[in-house]
Amino acid sequence: MADEEVKTEDVIVEAAETAAPAPAKRRKAKRNVSYGHIHVLTTFNNTIVTITDEKGNSLAAASSGSSGFRGSKKGTAYAAQVAAEKAITLAKQNYGLSKADVFVKGVGLGRDAAVRTLINQKIAIESIRDITGVPHGGVRPRKAKRN
């Protein structure tokens, strides 16, 4: 019976020899996107800046919350300025963004501050468009008062 025993060390060595080597990971080629779209969404509570290529694929994004602001400070103009700087820096470093169209949506204090920051960041702004939604008819009115 002693001859039939298999040592666990032998089994581990055999299993290691039969395992296939892991395939080498390829590095993703660095994309160069010189022209893109900058979407600025401003609300009373937050500002979100997203930079996309012409097809709409997201390249970089930043918000007032991701920039370190919390609570009511997220809705301020300074928070929007910091978020815009953060997003544009990421896009310039990673993708070489040089020209862009700006699309502004929503109401809030960060609207003008974010656009002003984008202009000052040495990126050629082709156009600035307001795409804020406008209601057609609005919501249902309250019931009439009875006397």
BAVEXRO-764135 format. One line per field, with one value per residue: x, y, z of N, C-alpha, C, CB in turn; residue number from 1; residue in one letter. Coordinates in steps of 0.1 Angstrom, whole numbers, plus 5000, padded with zeros to 4 digits. Each point is the difference from the previous one (the first is absolute). Glycine has a CB too. Layout:
N
n_x <- [X, ...]
n_y <- [Y, ...]
n_z <- [Z, ...]
ca_x <- [X, ...]
ca_y <- [Y, ...]
ca_z <- [Z, ...]
c_x <- [X, ...]
c_y <- [Y, ...]
c_z <- [Z, ...]
cb_x <- [X, ...]
cb_y <- [Y, ...]
cb_z <- [Z, ...]
num <- [NUM, ...]
residuo <- [A, ...]
# end
This chain:
147
n_x <- [5008, 5029, 4994, 4973, 5015, 4994, 5024, 4973, 5029, 4988, 4974, 5017, 5018, 4975, 4987, 5026, 5001, 4970, 5002, 4997, 5027, 4974, 4995, 5027, 4976, 5001, 5011, 4968, 5019, 5003, 4968, 5019, 4968, 5016, 4968, 4987, 4974, 5012, 4971, 5002, 4977, 4997, 4982, 4996, 5024, 5024, 5016, 4996, 5028, 4988, 5030, 4979, 5023, 4982, 4987, 4991, 5032, 4995, 5028, 4991, 4974, 5009, 4973, 5008, 5006, 5029, 5010, 4997, 4967, 4988, 4972, 4991, 5030, 4983, 4989, 5031, 5001, 5021, 4987, 5003, 5031, 5006, 4984, 5016, 5028, 4992, 4992, 5026, 5021, 4987, 5002, 5031, 5009, 4985, 5002, 5026, 4970, 5013, 4967, 4978, 4975, 4999, 4974, 4994, 4980, 4987, 4990, 5030, 5011, 5010, 4988, 5025, 5020, 5001, 5006, 5025, 5015, 4999, 5014, 5025, 5007, 5016, 4967, 5002, 4972, 4995, 4980, 4996, 4975, 4983, 4997, 4981, 4980, 4984, 4979, 4989, 4980, 5020, 4994, 4971, 4996, 5001, 4974, 4991, 5008, 4972, 4993]
n_y <- [4988, 5012, 4997, 5019, 5027, 5019, 5014, 5018, 5002, 4984, 5019, 5027, 4989, 4993, 5029, 5015, 4983, 5008, 5033, 5006, 5018, 5017, 5003, 5018, 5017, 5009, 5025, 5006, 5009, 5025, 5002, 5023, 5010, 5026, 4999, 4996, 5010, 5019, 4982, 5029, 4976, 5033, 4981, 5025, 4976, 5006, 5018, 4969, 5014, 4974, 5008, 4984, 4994, 5018, 4975, 5019, 4989, 5015, 5014, 5003, 4996, 5024, 4998, 5026, 4970, 4998, 5028, 4985, 5009, 4984, 5012, 5018, 4993, 4985, 5030, 5015, 5011, 4981, 4974, 5010, 5005, 4970, 4987, 5016, 4992, 4970, 5000, 5014, 4980, 4974, 5013, 5008, 4972, 4982, 5016, 5022, 5016, 5020, 5003, 5000, 5005, 5014, 4978, 5026, 4974, 5023, 5025, 5002, 5026, 4982, 5020, 5015, 4979, 4981, 5023, 5012, 4972, 4997, 5028, 4991, 4971, 5019, 4990, 5018, 5007, 4987, 5015, 5010, 4977, 5013, 4965, 5020, 4974, 5025, 4983, 4996, 5014, 5004, 4977, 4996, 5033, 4990, 4985, 5028, 5009, 4983, 5032]
n_z <- [5000, 4993, 4968, 5003, 5014, 4973, 5019, 5002, 4984, 4975, 4998, 4998, 4976, 4982, 5003, 4989, 4972, 4992, 5003, 4967, 5009, 5011, 4967, 5005, 5015, 4968, 5017, 4992, 4974, 5021, 4987, 4985, 5012, 4980, 5009, 5032, 5000, 5025, 5008, 5018, 5015, 5014, 5021, 5016, 5002, 4978, 4981, 4985, 4986, 4980, 4985, 4978, 4981, 4983, 5016, 5026, 5009, 5030, 4989, 5030, 5018, 5018, 5016, 5014, 5009, 4987, 5015, 5031, 4998, 5025, 4991, 4984, 4987, 4976, 4994, 4997, 4972, 5016, 4989, 4969, 5003, 5008, 4976, 4978, 5011, 4999, 4970, 4990, 5015, 4987, 4972, 5002, 5009, 4979, 4972, 4996, 5013, 4976, 5001, 5023, 4983, 5030, 4999, 5023, 5010, 5020, 5008, 5012, 5010, 4974, 4977, 5001, 5013, 4975, 4979, 5016, 5000, 4969, 4995, 5018, 4983, 4975, 4987, 4971, 5020, 4967, 5019, 5029, 4990, 5025, 4998, 5024, 4992, 4987, 5021, 4969, 5027, 5025, 5013, 4993, 5005, 5029, 4994, 4989, 5030, 5004, 5006]
ca_x <- [4992, 5009, 5004, 4989, 4998, 5005, 5003, 4993, 5010, 5001, 4988, 5001, 5010, 4994, 4989, 5006, 5006, 4990, 4992, 5004, 5004, 4990, 5004, 5006, 4990, 5003, 4997, 4991, 5006, 4996, 4991, 5002, 4987, 5003, 4988, 4990, 4989, 5000, 4987, 4999, 4987, 4999, 4988, 5002, 5008, 5012, 5004, 5007, 5007, 5003, 5006, 4998, 5005, 4989, 4990, 4993, 5007, 5005, 5015, 5004, 4988, 5003, 4989, 5003, 5001, 5012, 5011, 5002, 4990, 4989, 4988, 4995, 5011, 5001, 4992, 5006, 5007, 5014, 5000, 4998, 5013, 5010, 4996, 5003, 5015, 5004, 4996, 5008, 5014, 5001, 4998, 5012, 5012, 4998, 4995, 5005, 4989, 5004, 4989, 4988, 4987, 4995, 4985, 4996, 4986, 4995, 5001, 5008, 5011, 5012, 4999, 5009, 5013, 5005, 5003, 5011, 5012, 5003, 5006, 5013, 5009, 5008, 4994, 4992, 4985, 4993, 4986, 4994, 4985, 4992, 4991, 4991, 4987, 4989, 4987, 4989, 4987, 5003, 4993, 4985, 4998, 4992, 4985, 4995, 4995, 4985, 4996]
ca_y <- [5012, 5011, 5003, 5006, 5014, 5011, 5012, 5012, 5009, 4996, 5004, 5014, 5003, 4996, 5010, 5013, 4998, 4998, 5013, 5008, 5014, 5011, 5007, 5013, 5011, 5010, 5014, 5006, 5011, 5013, 5006, 5014, 5006, 5014, 5007, 4993, 5008, 5002, 5001, 5006, 4999, 5007, 5000, 5008, 4993, 4994, 5003, 4989, 5003, 4988, 5002, 4989, 5002, 5004, 4990, 5000, 4991, 5008, 5000, 5004, 5005, 5005, 5007, 5007, 4990, 4993, 5009, 5001, 5008, 4993, 5007, 5012, 5006, 4995, 5008, 5013, 5003, 4996, 4985, 4998, 5004, 4990, 4988, 5002, 4999, 4986, 4993, 5005, 4996, 4986, 4998, 5005, 4991, 4987, 4999, 5011, 5008, 5014, 5008, 4994, 5007, 5000, 4999, 5003, 4996, 5002, 5013, 4999, 5010, 4995, 5002, 5010, 4997, 4989, 5004, 5010, 4992, 4993, 5010, 5004, 4988, 4999, 4991, 5008, 4998, 5003, 5005, 4998, 4999, 4997, 4990, 4998, 4996, 5010, 4992, 5003, 4998, 4999, 4990, 5002, 5010, 4996, 5000, 5014, 5002, 5002, 5009]
ca_z <- [5000, 5001, 4986, 4992, 5004, 4991, 5008, 4995, 4994, 4986, 4993, 4998, 4990, 4987, 4996, 4996, 4987, 4989, 4999, 4988, 5004, 4998, 4988, 5003, 4999, 4990, 5005, 4991, 4993, 5005, 4990, 4999, 4996, 5001, 5000, 5007, 5005, 5014, 5005, 5014, 5006, 5012, 5008, 5012, 5010, 4995, 4986, 4994, 4987, 4993, 4987, 4991, 4986, 4992, 5000, 5013, 5009, 5011, 5002, 5013, 5007, 5014, 5006, 5012, 5011, 4999, 5002, 5014, 5007, 5006, 5004, 4992, 4993, 4986, 4990, 4999, 4988, 5002, 4999, 4986, 4994, 5004, 4992, 4986, 4999, 5002, 4988, 4988, 5002, 4997, 4985, 4993, 5003, 4996, 4986, 4992, 4995, 4997, 4996, 5006, 5000, 5014, 5001, 5014, 5003, 5014, 5006, 5013, 5001, 4993, 4985, 4995, 5005, 4993, 4987, 5001, 5003, 4987, 4991, 5005, 5000, 4987, 4991, 4990, 5001, 4987, 5002, 5013, 4998, 5012, 4996, 5011, 4996, 5003, 5000, 4990, 5007, 5014, 5008, 5001, 5011, 5012, 4999, 5003, 5014, 5001, 5011]
c_x <- [5009, 5005, 4989, 4997, 5006, 5002, 4993, 5009, 5001, 4988, 5001, 5010, 4995, 4990, 5006, 5007, 4990, 4992, 5006, 5004, 4989, 5004, 5005, 4989, 5005, 4997, 4991, 5007, 4994, 4992, 5003, 4987, 5003, 4987, 4989, 4989, 5001, 4985, 5000, 4986, 5000, 4986, 5002, 5009, 5013, 5003, 5008, 5005, 5004, 5006, 4999, 5006, 4988, 4989, 4992, 5006, 5007, 5015, 5004, 4987, 5005, 4987, 5004, 5003, 5013, 5013, 5002, 4990, 4989, 4988, 4996, 5012, 5002, 4993, 5006, 5007, 5015, 5001, 4999, 5013, 5010, 4997, 5003, 5016, 5005, 4997, 5009, 5014, 5001, 4999, 5013, 5012, 4998, 4997, 5005, 4989, 5004, 4988, 4987, 4988, 4995, 4984, 4997, 4986, 4997, 5002, 5008, 5011, 5012, 5001, 5010, 5014, 5007, 5005, 5012, 5013, 5005, 5007, 5015, 5010, 5007, 4994, 4991, 4985, 4994, 4987, 4996, 4985, 4993, 4990, 4990, 4986, 4990, 4987, 4990, 4987, 5002, 4991, 4985, 4998, 4992, 4985, 4995, 4995, 4985, 4997, 4989]
c_y <- [5013, 5004, 5008, 5014, 5010, 5012, 5012, 5009, 4997, 5005, 5015, 5004, 4996, 5009, 5013, 4999, 5000, 5013, 5008, 5014, 5010, 5008, 5014, 5011, 5011, 5014, 5006, 5012, 5013, 5007, 5015, 5007, 5015, 5009, 4993, 5010, 5000, 5002, 5005, 4999, 5007, 4999, 5009, 4993, 4994, 5005, 4989, 5004, 4987, 5004, 4988, 5002, 5004, 4990, 4999, 4991, 5009, 4998, 5003, 5007, 5005, 5007, 5007, 4990, 4992, 5009, 5004, 5009, 4992, 5009, 5012, 5006, 4995, 5008, 5014, 5001, 4995, 4985, 4996, 5003, 4990, 4987, 5001, 4999, 4985, 4992, 5003, 4995, 4985, 4998, 5004, 4991, 4986, 4999, 5011, 5009, 5015, 5009, 4993, 5009, 4999, 4999, 5002, 4996, 5003, 5014, 4998, 5010, 4996, 5002, 5009, 4997, 4989, 5004, 5010, 4992, 4992, 5009, 5003, 4988, 4998, 4989, 5008, 4996, 5004, 5006, 4997, 5000, 4997, 4990, 4997, 4997, 5011, 4992, 5006, 4997, 4998, 4989, 5003, 5010, 4995, 5001, 5014, 5001, 5002, 5009, 4996]
c_z <- [5000, 4986, 4992, 5004, 4991, 5009, 4994, 4993, 4985, 4992, 4997, 4989, 4986, 4995, 4995, 4987, 4989, 4998, 4988, 5006, 4997, 4987, 5004, 4998, 4990, 5006, 4989, 4994, 5005, 4989, 5000, 4995, 5001, 5000, 5008, 5004, 5015, 5005, 5015, 5005, 5014, 5007, 5012, 5011, 4995, 4985, 4995, 4986, 4994, 4986, 4992, 4987, 4992, 4999, 5013, 5010, 5011, 5001, 5014, 5006, 5014, 5005, 5013, 5011, 4999, 5002, 5015, 5007, 5005, 5004, 4991, 4992, 4985, 4990, 4998, 4987, 5001, 4998, 4985, 4993, 5002, 4992, 4985, 4997, 5001, 4987, 4988, 5001, 4996, 4985, 4993, 5002, 4993, 4985, 4991, 4994, 4998, 4996, 5005, 4997, 5015, 4999, 5015, 5002, 5015, 5005, 5013, 4999, 4992, 4986, 4994, 5004, 4993, 4985, 5000, 5002, 4987, 4990, 5004, 5000, 4987, 4991, 4991, 5001, 4986, 5002, 5014, 4998, 5013, 4996, 5012, 4995, 5004, 4999, 4989, 5007, 5015, 5007, 5002, 5012, 5012, 4998, 5004, 5014, 5000, 5012, 5008]
cb_x <- [4982, 5007, 5015, 4990, 4999, 4988, 5022, 4984, 5012, 5014, 4987, 4993, 5018, 5004, 4985, 5004, 5018, 4998, 4994, 4984, 5025, 4995, 4982, 5023, 4991, 4997, 5022, 4980, 5005, 5020, 4982, 5025, 4985, 5020, 5006, 5017, 4985, 5024, 4992, 5020, 4996, 5018, 4994, 4977, 4979, 4997, 5000, 4985, 5008, 4982, 5016, 4979, 5019, 5016, 5014, 4980, 5003, 4979, 5002, 5025, 4984, 5025, 4984, 4986, 4975, 4988, 4995, 5023, 5006, 5017, 5006, 4982, 5011, 5001, 4981, 5002, 4985, 5004, 4989, 4976, 4995, 5003, 4982, 4979, 5002, 4996, 4976, 4985, 5003, 4989, 4975, 4992, 5003, 4992, 4981, 5019, 4984, 5022, 5012, 5013, 4995, 5021, 4998, 5017, 5002, 5005, 4978, 4995, 4992, 5001, 4976, 4982, 4992, 4985, 4976, 4984, 4992, 4981, 4977, 4989, 4985, 5020, 5000, 5020, 5000, 5012, 4994, 5019, 5005, 5003, 5017, 5013, 5006, 5013, 5004, 5015, 4991, 5006, 5022, 4995, 5000, 5019, 4998, 4993, 5022, 4997, 5007]
cb_y <- [4987, 4993, 4979, 4978, 4991, 4991, 4991, 4998, 5002, 4980, 4981, 5004, 4996, 4976, 4989, 5005, 4987, 4976, 5000, 4987, 4993, 5001, 4988, 4992, 4995, 4984, 5002, 4993, 4985, 5002, 4983, 4997, 4981, 4995, 5010, 4984, 4993, 5009, 4982, 5016, 4978, 5016, 4976, 5011, 4994, 4980, 5025, 4984, 5023, 4986, 5017, 4995, 4983, 5012, 4987, 5005, 4982, 4998, 5007, 5003, 4986, 5002, 4983, 5020, 4998, 4985, 5009, 4996, 5019, 4983, 4993, 5004, 5003, 4978, 4988, 5002, 5020, 5019, 4997, 5005, 5024, 5010, 4996, 5014, 5023, 5001, 4999, 5020, 5018, 4994, 5003, 5023, 5012, 4994, 4988, 4986, 4985, 4991, 5008, 4988, 4996, 5013, 4984, 5019, 4982, 4977, 5008, 4976, 5005, 4984, 4997, 5017, 5008, 4984, 4997, 5018, 4998, 4984, 5010, 5017, 4990, 5009, 4980, 5002, 5003, 4980, 4998, 5011, 4992, 5023, 4990, 5016, 4976, 5019, 4995, 4995, 4990, 5024, 4995, 4977, 5017, 5008, 4976, 5002, 5011, 4977, 5017]
cb_z <- [5012, 5023, 5001, 4998, 5024, 4980, 5007, 5019, 5022, 5008, 5011, 5024, 5017, 5006, 5017, 5024, 5011, 5006, 5025, 4984, 4997, 5025, 4987, 4994, 5023, 4981, 5013, 5013, 4980, 5016, 5003, 4996, 5008, 4987, 4977, 5009, 4981, 5000, 4984, 4995, 4987, 4991, 4992, 4996, 5010, 5015, 5004, 5012, 5008, 5012, 5010, 5011, 5003, 4987, 4984, 4988, 4982, 5012, 4976, 4995, 4987, 4996, 4991, 4992, 5000, 4984, 4978, 4995, 4986, 5009, 5023, 5017, 5022, 5010, 5008, 5024, 4995, 5016, 5023, 5001, 5004, 5023, 5017, 4998, 5010, 5025, 5008, 4997, 5018, 5021, 5002, 5003, 5022, 5022, 5009, 4995, 5012, 4993, 4979, 5017, 4975, 5009, 4980, 5001, 4982, 5004, 4991, 5002, 5023, 5017, 5003, 5000, 5022, 5014, 4993, 5009, 5024, 5004, 4995, 5014, 5017, 5012, 5016, 4985, 5026, 4990, 4976, 5013, 4976, 5009, 4984, 5014, 5003, 4990, 5025, 4980, 4979, 5000, 5012, 4992, 4982, 5014, 5005, 4976, 5006, 4991, 4986]
num <- [1, 2, 3, 4, 5, 6, 7, 8, 9, 10, 11, 12, 13, 14, 15, 16, 17, 18, 19, 20, 21, 22, 23, 24, 25, 26, 27, 28, 29, 30, 31, 32, 33, 34, 35, 36, 37, 38, 39, 40, 41, 42, 43, 44, 45, 46, 47, 48, 49, 50, 51, 52, 53, 54, 55, 56, 57, 58, 59, 60, 61, 62, 63, 64, 65, 66, 67, 68, 69, 70, 71, 72, 73, 74, 75, 76, 77, 78, 79, 80, 81, 82, 83, 84, 85, 86, 87, 88, 89, 90, 91, 92, 93, 94, 95, 96, 97, 98, 99, 100, 101, 102, 103, 104, 105, 106, 107, 108, 109, 110, 111, 112, 113, 114, 115, 116, 117, 118, 119, 120, 121, 122, 123, 124, 125, 126, 127, 128, 129, 130, 131, 132, 133, 134, 135, 136, 137, 138, 139, 140, 141, 142, 143, 144, 145, 146, 147]
residuo <- [M, A, D, E, E, V, K, T, E, D, V, I, V, E, A, A, E, T, A, A, P, A, P, A, K, R, R, K, A, K, R, N, V, S, Y, G, H, I, H, V, L, T, T, F, N, N, T, I, V, T, I, T, D, E, K, G, N, S, L, A, A, A, S, S, G, S, S, G, F, R, G, S, K, K, G, T, A, Y, A, A, Q, V, A, A, E, K, A, I, T, L, A, K, Q, N, Y, G, L, S, K, A, D, V, F, V, K, G, V, G, L, G, R, D, A, A, V, R, T, L, I, N, Q, K, I, A, I, E, S, I, R, D, I, T, G, V, P, H, G, G, V, R, P, R, K, A, K, R, N]
# end
